[in-house]
Amino acid sequence: MKQLATLVGVFAYLSLLTFGGGMAAYPELVTLSVDVYHWLTEPELIHLYSVGQTAPGPNMMMVTAIGERVHGPTGALAVLVAFLTPTALITLAAGRLWKRLEGWPWRDAVQRGLAPVSVGLILGGCISLARGALTGWSAAAIALAVFGLVLGTRINPALLVLGGALVGLLAFGG
């Protein structure tokens, strides 16, 4: 029961760090789930995150897999509720407050200041993920190719996922 409470506490806390998206919480997710509680290894977490990226829906739904690994179906459900509830409630309250402050002279400045914070948090998460995932030149080349295609074309991301899987199979063996 203590482990279930720990799961709920950790993922409720991580929920509060997802400012700008789930990637913003990724560095702390690594710290807590790999380094502090040893629920997963870093390669296991990277694989779960990668599956979350390729699956339809929000990529951070992969946290349920961590809950399931640690405490079975009950852990999966507890983690899902703990991860979604705090931000859902804060978003509801912030949305209502933001609407009330529509004529507030500083509203636009606050919005413009928060956007770079989101970008910084997301970049921090990306760098943290890259440190664990880019384990050699082949992986780095795949990442750079996908990055270039995303920036330079309007290619459907699903095709990049399929292409990446095929290239990974050829580059890393099967």
HUQUI-V992389 format. One record per backbone hydrogen bond with DSSP energy under -0.5 kcal/mol. CO is the residue of the C=O (numbers start at 1). NH is the residue of the N-H. E is the energy in kcal/mol with one decimal. If there is no record, write none. Layout:
[[CO/NH/E] [CO/NH/E]]
This chain:
[[1/5/-2.1] [2/6/-2.2] [3/7/-2.5] [4/8/-2.4] [5/9/-2.5] [6/10/-2.8] [7/11/-2.6] [8/12/-2.1] [9/13/-2.0] [10/14/-2.7] [11/15/-1.6] [12/16/-1.0] [13/16/-0.9] [14/17/-1.6] [15/18/-1.2] [18/21/-2.4] [21/24/-1.4] [22/25/-1.6] [22/26/-0.5] [23/26/-1.0] [25/29/-2.3] [26/30/-2.5] [27/31/-2.2] [28/32/-2.8] [29/33/-2.6] [30/34/-2.1] [30/35/-1.5] [31/36/-2.4] [32/37/-2.6] [33/39/-1.8] [33/40/-1.8] [41/45/-2.3] [42/46/-2.6] [43/47/-2.3] [44/48/-2.5] [45/49/-2.8] [46/50/-2.7] [47/51/-2.4] [48/52/-2.3] [49/53/-1.9] [50/54/-1.8] [51/55/-1.9] [58/61/-1.6] [59/62/-1.2] [60/63/-1.9] [61/64/-1.8] [62/65/-1.0] [62/66/-0.9] [63/67/-2.0] [64/68/-2.4] [65/69/-2.1] [66/70/-2.1] [67/71/-2.7] [68/72/-2.0] [71/75/-1.2] [72/76/-2.1] [73/77/-2.3] [74/78/-2.6] [75/79/-2.6] [76/80/-2.2] [77/81/-2.4] [78/82/-2.7] [79/83/-2.6] [80/84/-1.9] [81/85/-2.5] [82/86/-0.7] [84/88/-2.0] [85/89/-2.5] [86/90/-2.4] [87/91/-2.7] [88/92/-2.1] [89/93/-2.3] [90/94/-3.3] [91/95/-2.6] [92/96/-1.9] [93/97/-2.5] [94/98/-3.2] [95/99/-1.8] [96/100/-1.7] [97/101/-1.7] [99/102/-1.3] [101/104/-1.9] [104/107/-1.3] [106/110/-2.2] [107/111/-2.3] [108/112/-2.6] [109/113/-1.9] [110/114/-2.0] [111/115/-1.6] [112/116/-0.8] [113/117/-0.8] [114/118/-2.2] [115/119/-2.1] [116/120/-2.7] [117/121/-2.5] [118/122/-2.5] [119/123/-2.7] [120/124/-2.3] [121/125/-2.0] [122/126/-2.5] [123/127/-2.6] [124/128/-2.1] [125/129/-2.5] [126/130/-2.8] [127/131/-2.2] [128/132/-1.0] [129/133/-2.3] [130/134/-2.6] [133/135/-1.7] [136/140/-2.1] [137/141/-2.5] [138/142/-2.2] [139/143/-2.4] [140/144/-2.6] [141/145/-2.4] [142/146/-2.5] [143/147/-2.6] [144/148/-2.6] [145/149/-2.4] [146/150/-2.7] [147/151/-2.3] [148/152/-2.8] [149/153/-1.7] [156/159/-1.2] [156/160/-1.2] [157/161/-2.2] [158/162/-2.4] [159/163/-3.0] [160/164/-2.9] [161/165/-2.2] [162/166/-2.2] [163/167/-3.0] [164/168/-2.7] [165/169/-2.2] [166/170/-2.2] [167/171/-3.4] [168/172/-2.8] [169/173/-0.8]]
